[in-house]
Amino acid sequence: MSFRKRREALRSILGSFTCIRPGSVYDATSIRIAEDLGFELGMFGGSVASLAVLGDPDIALITLTELAEQMRRMSRASTLPVLVDADHGYGNALNVRRTVHELEAAGAAGLTIEDTLLPQAFGQAGTQLIPLEEGVGKMKAALDGRSDSSLVIIGRTGAVSVTGLDDAIARAKAYEATGVDALFFTGIKSRGELEAISAATRLPIVLGGAPEEMTALDYLAGQRVRIALQGHAPFAAATQAVYQTLKALREGTSPKNLNGLASAELTSRAMRDAEVKSRAGAFLGLKNK
């Protein structure tokens, strides 16, 4: 599937009347598994990007180059459309423009640009937001930076939990006016907040986390939520599995007695063994055994 078709698939999701939950992906293997399981979309979060590439927490240490290269690896491995958390765009509005260039070239179906002040300011323990005018400038720069008009640009704000609902709505309406394709909200804690945002805006909504009372997909779809994230449990599960396996080996367990290992069939499918063997036969004259 071409990059444009992946982007058109994401646009189709945003233009539908349903809400989906994407699969959290972070490398070539996880995206292939998500594709094989039938996920319509992959979500490449900034936190898992930092963990997968650097082994560091999500405090804006990862660089644009590292993020784009990881996205490029996933694009090569799978045709699953991926929405990328591009954080604050790695700098000011001009940096945002370059971020769009790089992620577009890396095969992202879409990306989010947020108005959080990153990296964290000196002496400030809590989350801070950039001024509304600066946020608008970043959204305009993101739109100007794409060369493929099918690339999805999503404006993101966490204002609900930082400066309040009224500011979140003001920011959302301002970002909407720039021409972004959708709005991404984090920090929403109640149906009342979501309903107020939905009533005040027009664009499709992406929801980053929600309390238990807001997990019903039919309800979310009725509030124009088209994508509802569900965290990054796959990376946490993988970390636990690696820990348990290494711990068992360190304590003397024989490799043949380890529990929870992927079957040979699953591993073969994830690494596309049959396709590789077919190419080896076609191009190298090798016969499958």
N, C-alpha and C positions, 0 to 999 in steps of 0.2 A: 504494500500500500504506500503510495507516495505521501510526502509530507503534506501536500495540499489536501489529499483525501482524509488524512488523519485530522486535520484542522476543520474540515467540513463536517466530520463526524462529531467533533466537540460542539460545533455550532448547531448541529442537529439536536444534540442533547439540550443545549440552552434554549432552543426554540420549541421544545416539546412541551407537553402539559403534564409531565411526570417528573418525579425526583429520583435520582439514582445515588448510590453510594459507591464511590470509586475505590479501587484497591491501592493501598499504599505500596509504592515501588521505590527502589533505591539502587538497583544494580541490574546487570544483564539477566541473572537467574530469576530474581524476584519478578521482573516484568514479564518474562516468559511464562512463569507459573500463573500470574494474574491473567494473562491472555488465554492460556489454556483452560482456565476455570470459567471463562466467559465474561469477565469484567468488561464493561463498555469503555472504561476510562481508568488511567493510572494517575495517581497523585504523588508528585515528587516534592515532599516537604522540605523546608529549610533545615529543620531539626534532624531529620534522618540523613540529609545530605551531609551535614556537618559530622554526624556520627560515623557514617559509612566512609567518608573520604578522610577525615582528620582524627576521628575518635574523640572529638571535643564537643562540649555542650553548644547549644544554639545561642551563641552570643556574638554573632556576626564576625567570626574569624575566617570562615571559608571565603574564598575569592570567587569572582565571576568566572575566571578561567577554569577553576576546579569544578564549579557547578556545571558549566557548559560542557566540559569534557565528560563528566559523568552522564549528562543527558545524551551526549553523542553516543556513548557506549550503549545506552539503552535503546536509542533509535536504531542502531545497527542490529541489535539483537532481536527486536520485536517490532511489529507494526501497530501495537496498541497505542492509541492517542494518549498523550501525557500532558497534564496541567502542572506547570512548574511554579513553585513558590519562589519568586525572585526577590523576596524581602523588600528592601527599600530601593532596589535598583543599583546598589553598590556605590552610592554617592549622590551627587546632585542631579538635576534634570538632564544634564548632558551625559552623565554616567548612565542614567536610565536609558537613554537613547541607544547607547552602545550595548547595554544589557539586552535590549530587544534584538539588536542585530545578531549578537552571539547566540542567543537561545533559539532564534529563528533558524539560523544556519545549523544548529545542533539537532533540529528536528522536533522541537517542542510544538505541541498543538496549541497551547495557550500558556499565558503566564500572568501572575498577579504582581502588582506593584502596591506596596502599602505606605501609609503615612506615619509609621512609627519612626521616632528619632533613633537612628542606629549609626554607629555603635552607641552604647549607653554613654550618656554624658557624665563628665567628671562630677563626683559628689552627689549624683542623683540615683537613689535606690529604686524608685518606681519607674514605670513605663511613661515615656513622654511622647507627644506627637509633634510633628512639624506643623508650622502655620498652615492654615487652609490654603492660602495663596500659593505656597510652595508645593503643596500636594497637587493642586490644579496644574501647576507647571510640570510636575512629573508625569501626570496623566497625558498631557498634551505632547510631551517629549516622547513618551512611549508610543503613542499613536503615530507620530511623525517618523519614528524609527523603524517601523515595519515596512518591508518591501513587498511582502506577500499579504494582500488585504484579507486573506482568510485566517491569518494568525489571530487568535483571540487574546484581547487585552482586557484584563479585569482589574478594576480599582478596588483596593482593599483598605478597610479601616477597622481599628479596634477601639474606636472612640466610645462605644457604649459603656465599656468598663473602665475607661480612663477619664473622660470629660463629660460623659452623660449622653442620654438618648437624643436630646435636642441637637447637640453638636454632631452626633453620628448622622442624623438625618440631614443636617445642613451640609456636611461633607459629602454624603452620598449624592445629594441633589447637584452639588457643584461638580462632582466627578462625572455624574451622568451627563451633565451638559457639555462635557468635553468630547463626548462621542465614544467612550469606552463601551465594551460589549456586554459587560455584566458587573455586578457589585458583590464584593466579598465582605462578610461581616464576621468578626470574632467577638466573643464576650457577651453575646446575647443570652440572658438567663431566664426569660419568661416568654410566654406566648404573647403577652401584651406588648412587649418590646418588639418582637418580630412583626406582629400585626401592624403596629404603628409605622415601622419602616416600610413594610410592604405597601401600606396605603399611601405613603408619601413619595414613593418612587415608582418607576416604570420598568426598569430593566430586570432581566433574570437575576436571581440571587444565589450566591454560593454561601453556605453556612459552615463555619469552622467550629465544630463542636456545639453541643446543646445538652441541656438537662434531660432527664428521662421523659418528662412530659412532652418533649418536642422531638420524639424519635419516630413517630408514625409518618411514613412516607406520604400517605394520602393527605394528611394535614399539611405537611411541608409543601407539597405540590400546590395545594390550594392557596398558599401564601407566596407563590411564585418562586419557591426554592427549587432549583433544578439540580443542584449538586449538594449533598450533605456529607461532609467528611466524617470519618469514624476513627480518627487517630492513626497511630502508626504501630499497631500491635504486631504486624509481621516482623518488624525489626527487633522488637522486644522479645518475641518468641525465638527468633534466630539467635539472639545474644544468650538467652537462657540455654538453648540447646548446645551451643558451642561451649559454654561454661560447664555444663553437666558432663559433656563428653570429655573435655580436657581434664576435668577433675577426676573422672573415673579412670582415665588412662594414667594420670599422675599417681593415683592410689593403687595402681597395679592391675586393673581390670584388663583382661585380654581383649583386643579389638573385636574378636569374633563373638564376645559376650556383651558387647555394648547394646544398649536399648535406644530406640527412637531414631535410628538411622534411616535415611531415605533409601528406598528400594533401588535395585539396579534399573528397574523399568522406569521409575520416576526420574532418576538421574539421567538416564539415556534420553528421555523425552525432553527434559529441561535443556540439555546440551545439543538437542536436535541431531542426535547421532545418526538417525536414518537418512536425513538430508545430507549430512557430511559424507556418509558412505556412498550415497548415490552420486554425488559430485566426484568422489574419488574414482568411482567406476567410469564415469563419463570422461573425466579429464586426465586421469592418471592410468587408466587401463587396469585398475585394481578390481578384483572380484570379491564380492561380499562372501564372508565365511558363515 
